[in-house]
Amino acid sequence: MLIIVSVLLAGAVLAAIIYYVARFLRGSIKLSLPRTVFNPGDMIEGSFDLHTKKSIQGNQLIVSLIGVQVTKTRRDGETKTHSDEIYRDELLVEAAQLYSAGSAATYEFSLAAPDMNSSEFLESSVGKALTAAFRLVNNRTTRLKWKIEARLDAKGVDLVATKSVSINTKQIG
């Protein structure tokens, strides 16, 4: 049994190494944000550099603002963590195209932090879900994490960069 577990663990580690090496060999995305703390309704502005080392057939180049609710529960001395994506706003930067080997480009973007106090937002299904989630944030075991993600969705391995951001939600709920 120990041999099987060791082989499976070694296989998983090897697969992870191969994945990251393959991604590194294809190219990279470097994400830059002048600031990382925002109020509801603020514009989240930034840029990213895309550099390809090999020719890549891209399906789409997108930037996303993602909100994830992270909940920790403790039962019988065990702590379990569960994550649910509860918000996603995507900006299509470029549609499908072929990125040639050695190409480099800089892209600028602007996404709005959700204005969770506006009546239109609060009445939407996403707004209702977020309001319920924010009420849970007061519970010490639940928190909301935000991130910006730049992604070249491509055939094979995607190129991705993420940065954590904070959106002031103290006025919600």
N, C-alpha and C positions, 0 to 999 in steps of 0.2 A: 504494500500500500504506500509506503514511504517513497518508493522508487517512482510510482505513478504520479504522485503529487509533485515530486521533484521535477520530473519530465514535463508535466503540465506547466509548472511555474517557470521553468527555463524556456519553454516554448512561448509563453506569454511575454516574457521579458525580451526574447529575441524578436518577436513580432512587433513589439513597441519600438525597439531600436531600428528595425528595418523601416517602419512607417516614418519615423522622424528623419532618418537619413534620406529616404525618398523625397520627403517634403523639402528638406534642405537643398537637395540637389536640383529640384525644380525651380526654386527661387524663394523670394521672401516678400513679406509686406511689413512695413514699419509704420505704425500708427502714431500720430502726434496730436495732442490736445493741449491748447494753451492753458486751459483751466479744467478742473475736474469736479467742481462743486456748483450745482445749479439750483435755481428755484423753479417751481412749476411755471411753465410757459416760456422759460428762457430758451434761447437758441443754443444748441450744443454744436459748436463749430470746431472743425479740425481739418486735418489732411492726412493722407497716407501715401507712401512711396511704394510702388509695385516694381519689383525687379525680377525678371525671369532669367534663369540660367539655361533652360531648355525651352523648346517650342511647346506651348500649352494651348490646347483647345478649351477655351473658357465658355461655360454655359451662361454665366452672368457674373458681374462684378457688383457687389452690394455692400452697403453699410447699414448696420442695424443698431437700434437701441433696444436692449433686452432687460426685462425685469424678472428676477427669479425670487420666489418666496422660499426661504430655507427654514425648515422646521426641525427642531431637535426634540426627541421624546426620550424619556428615561423610564424604563420598566425593569424591575427585578435586577437593578444594578447595571443594566446595559443601556447605552446611549445609542440611538439610531438617528440618522440624519436623512431627511427627505427633501428633495428640491422639486418645485413646480414652476415652470415658466408661466408667468401670468400676464406678461406684456411683451409685445414685439412690434416695433415700427421699423420698416425697411425702406431704404432709398436705393433704387436701381441706378447705379452709376454708369454702367455700360451693359448692353445686351450681349448675346453670344458673339464671340469673335475669336480669331486665332492670334495669340500673343507670340511673337517670334522670339527665338533664343537671343538672350542678351538685351532685350528691351527694358527700358526704365522709364517710368512716368510718375508724375505726382498728381494726385487728385484731391480737390477740396470738397468738403461736404458741410451740410448744415441740417440738423434734425431738431425738432422742437421737443423739449422736455414736456411730458404730458401736463396740461394745465388742469390738474385734478380738482380745482375749485370751480371751474366753469360749469354752468348748468347743463350745457350740451354734453360735456364729458361725463358728468355724474349720472345722467340718464341713459347713457350707452351701456351695452352689456359689459364691455371692458371696464367702464367706470364703476359699475356696480360690483364687479368682481374685485377690482382694486380697492374700493372703499371697504369691502368686507375684509380683504387681506390686511389693510392698514389698521383696522380695528384689532386684528390679531397681533400686530407688531408690538403692541404694548405688553404682550405675553413675552416673558424673557426667553422662551424657547423658539420664538418666531422672529425672523428678520427679513428684510427686503434688500436684495443686492441688485445693483444696476451695472451694466457694462455696455460699452460701445464695441462693436465687432466689425472689422473690415474683412470681407471674404471674397476670394476668387473661386467661385464654384466651378470646378473644372472636371474634365474626364480624368479619372484616376484620383490622385491625391489633391485636395483643395489646399490653397494657401490662405492662412488665417492669421489675424492679429487682433488681440483684444486689450482693452484698458478698462479698469473699474472707474466708475463715476458715482457721485452722490447726488441725489435729488432730494431737496428738503421737503419732507412730507409731514411735518409736525402739525400743519394746519388741517389735515385731512381727517374725515370721519367724525 
